[in-house]
Amino acid sequence: MTALRLPTEAGTQSIAYLLVFCRIGGLFALAPIFSGALIPMRAKLVIAAALTLALAPIATNGVKISDDPAWLTAAISKEIVVGLGFAFAVGAVGAAVQAAASLLDTLVGFSLASLLDPVTNQQTAILGQLYTLVTTCVFLLTGGDRLMIAGLADTYRVVPLGTWSGAGPLASLTGAELGQVLVIGIELAAPVLITVLLVDGALALMARAVPQMNVFFVGMPAKIFAALAVVGVSLPFAAAHVQDDLANAVGFALNSLGTH
């Protein structure tokens, strides 16, 4: 087996910074807040560079760096995959919030007025924007951004720089988080979903009892009013739920990536 060719000290630092930057880049591709369209690309590059300088001493502690092209290509690819895998786990929480809001917008009728959400840069309706902004505020006020950065730094403990835990843990992580998108989305939408179903049932009974009444004309405002009332009551609980889900996603990602 050919021994690794060790570069000079300056070359070692440059390669180490490049590898750390590749793993950090996953946050700005998939993670909530960091991947938001509101943050300019130049600002993202500056933040990523600052995080690289901060995490490089932790990531390179006791790691042998080589300037061999084959080793460097494989190491860069592994760092990108690990970074994307971690970011996908935490990004699934944001995707679940969007899924819940999209479901509610369709049921309530707000999807008829689709707008461009500046946070996710996607077509969303009123409740979609509301839930996205609330989730962003929860992440920022409760230290969700610091939790994601700390979790990314902890990935260097479970998956050291330049090492590879195999495709199995990443495949398991991806499948589990895709399932969590549906579960978390239904949990967040459940209060409003149940309310809308009850209102629809009541309107159906009224339509049978009073056939002359225009149910569609009366039902739409009633459904919107009931949905908004339940959204206002359930948002604090949804915010706490999202905060716990983010912490669980970070822990699950670290456990999955650390499985060899």
Residue pairs with C-beta under 8 A, 6 or more apart in sequence:
4 64
4 66
4 68
4 71
5 66
5 67
5 68
6 12
6 64
6 65
6 66
6 67
7 15
7 65
7 66
7 67
11 67
12 60
12 65
13 56
15 65
15 66
15 67
15 72
16 56
16 59
16 60
16 63
16 65
16 161
17 52
17 53
17 56
18 76
19 59
19 65
19 75
19 76
19 79
19 161
19 162
20 52
20 55
20 56
20 59
20 60
20 79
20 161
21 48
21 49
21 52
22 76
22 79
22 80
22 83
23 59
23 79
23 80
23 82
23 83
23 152
23 155
24 48
24 51
24 52
24 55
24 83
24 152
25 48
25 80
25 83
26 80
26 82
26 83
26 84
26 85
26 86
26 87
26 88
26 152
27 34
27 35
27 48
27 83
27 86
27 87
27 148
27 149
27 152
28 34
28 35
28 44
28 47
28 48
29 35
29 84
29 87
30 84
30 87
30 88
30 90
30 91
31 87
31 90
31 91
31 94
31 148
32 90
32 91
32 93
32 94
32 135
32 136
32 139
32 144
32 148
32 246
33 136
33 139
33 140
33 144
33 145
33 148
34 44
34 47
34 87
34 145
34 148
35 87
35 91
36 119
36 120
36 121
36 136
37 118
37 119
37 120
37 121
38 118
38 119
39 47
51 149
55 152
55 153
55 156
58 153
58 156
59 156
59 160
59 161
60 161
63 160
63 161
63 162
64 162
65 162
66 72
71 162
74 164
75 161
75 162
78 162
78 163
78 164
79 161
79 162
81 170
82 155
82 159
82 165
82 170
82 257
83 152
85 170
85 173
85 174
85 253
85 256
85 257
86 151
86 152
86 155
86 253
86 254
86 257
88 173
88 174
88 177
89 173
89 177
89 249
89 250
89 252
89 253
89 256
90 148
90 151
90 246
90 249
90 250
90 253
92 177
92 178
92 180
92 181
92 184
92 249
93 180
93 184
93 242
93 245
93 246
93 249
94 120
94 132
94 135
95 181
96 180
96 181
96 182
96 183
96 184
96 185
96 188
96 245
97 131
97 132
97 135
97 184
97 185
97 188
97 242
98 120
98 122
98 124
98 128
98 131
98 132
99 181
99 182
99 185
100 131
100 184
100 185
100 186
100 187
100 188
100 189
101 124
101 125
101 127
101 128
101 130
101 131
101 132
101 189
102 111
102 124
102 125
102 128
103 185
103 189
103 193
104 110
104 127
104 189
104 192
104 193
104 196
104 227
104 231
105 111
105 124
105 125
105 126
105 127
105 128
107 192
107 193
107 196
107 227
108 127
108 192
108 196
108 223
108 224
108 227
109 220
109 223
109 224
110 125
110 126
110 127
110 224
111 125
112 125
113 125
113 126
114 123
114 124
114 125
115 123
115 124
115 125
115 126
115 129
116 122
116 123
116 124
117 123
117 124
117 128
117 129
117 132
119 129
119 132
119 133
119 136
120 132
124 132
127 231
130 231
131 188
131 238
134 235
134 238
134 239
135 239
135 242
138 144
138 239
138 242
138 243
139 145
139 242
139 243
139 246
142 243
144 243
144 246
147 246
147 247
147 250
148 246
148 250
150 250
151 250
151 251
151 253
151 254
154 254
155 253
155 254
155 257
157 258
158 165
158 254
158 257
158 258
159 165
159 257
159 258
165 257
165 258
165 259
165 260
166 260
168 259
169 256
169 257
169 258
169 259
169 260
170 256
170 257
172 256
172 259
173 252
173 253
173 256
173 257
176 252
176 256
177 249
177 252
180 245
180 249
184 241
184 245
186 193
187 241
188 238
188 241
188 242
191 230
191 233
191 234
192 227
192 230
192 231
192 234
195 226
195 227
195 230
196 223
196 226
196 227
199 219
199 222
199 223
199 226
200 219
200 223
203 215
203 218
203 219
203 222
203 223
204 215
206 213
206 215
206 218
207 213
207 215
